[in-house]
């Protein structure tokens, strides 16, 4: 099956951000997401899932275990299970990226305050 943002299920998160699941299985999840400028997600970790974030366009800022990391277009970052992290769009353009989780991260997320 060919899947894109045109035919995938759409959801919003954080009030302004968009997600399109391109693949959902128990062992693997691939989601394309869009974050407008000035948006961020809550600090969290996953108990079992490892994740790779691949930046399609824009610059992402990640907070990973207390360190800030910038990830540019055509770059990726790997987040192992149990590592505290969040993504922010501190730029002035929309941020587009893929988040690939193995196994799926749904139901595996622990939010931190």
N, C-alpha and C positions, 0 to 999 in steps of 0.2 A: 504494500500500500504506500502511495506517495502522500506525505503529510507536510503541511505548511501552516503558517499563521492564517492562511485563507480558509482552511477547512478543519483545523484542529479546534477542540473545545477551547473556549476563552474564559479566563477568570481574572479578577483583579485582587490585588493584595496591597496592604499599606495605604489604602485609600486612593492611590494614583498610579500604581504600578500594574503592569499587565503580564500575564503568563499564558503560554500555549503549550500544553503537553504534546510532544511529538512522538513519544513512546512511553508507555506505562506498562511495566510488568513487575512482578515481585522481585526480580533479580536486577532490573535496570530501569532507570528513569532518565529521559532526556526532555528538558523543558527549555523553550526559548522565552526569554523575558525582556521586558522593557522597563527602564526606570527613568522618569523625567529628572531634570536637574533639581538638586536640593533634597532628594529622597534617600531614605536608608531603611534597612531592616533592623529588627531587634537582635541584640547579641544572643547567640544560642550555640548549641552543639548538637551533634547526632551521636547516639549511642553505638550504632552499628554501621551506618552508611558513611562511605568515603565519597567525596565530591570533587569534581573538576569543573571550574568555571572557565569558559572560553569566551573571550571578549570579541564580539562581532564588529562593534563600532563604539567609539567613545573611550573614556578612561575610567576605570573602576578604582575605588579606594577600598581596600579590605583592612579591617582590624582583625588580626589573627593572634590570639594569645597575648594581647597587649602591645603588639607591634603593628605599625601602619605599613601597608604595602600597596604600591600603585601598579596596576596591571593595564597595559595598553592594548589597542586593537591588534588582533592576531596573536595575542599572548594568552596563556592560561595559568591558573594557580590550582594546586592540589590541596585539599583540606582532608586530612585523615580523620577517622572517627574519634570522638572525644575532645576535639580541639575547638575551643571557643572562637567564634567568628561572626562577622557580619559584613555586608557589602553596602557601600555608600556611593552615590553619584554626586560628587562635589564639583563636577564640570558644569559647563553652560549649554550642553547639548544632551539629547536623550542618550542613554546607555543601553545598548542591545547586547545580549549575551546568551550563551547556552549554559545550563547547569545540568551536569551529568552525575547521577547518583547511583552507586552500586553498594549494596542492594538499594531498593527504592528508599527515599528518605521520608515518605509520607508515613506518619505515625511514629516516627523515630526522633523527632525534634524535641529538644528540651530548651525552652525559652528561659533566659536569665534576665533579671531586672537591672 
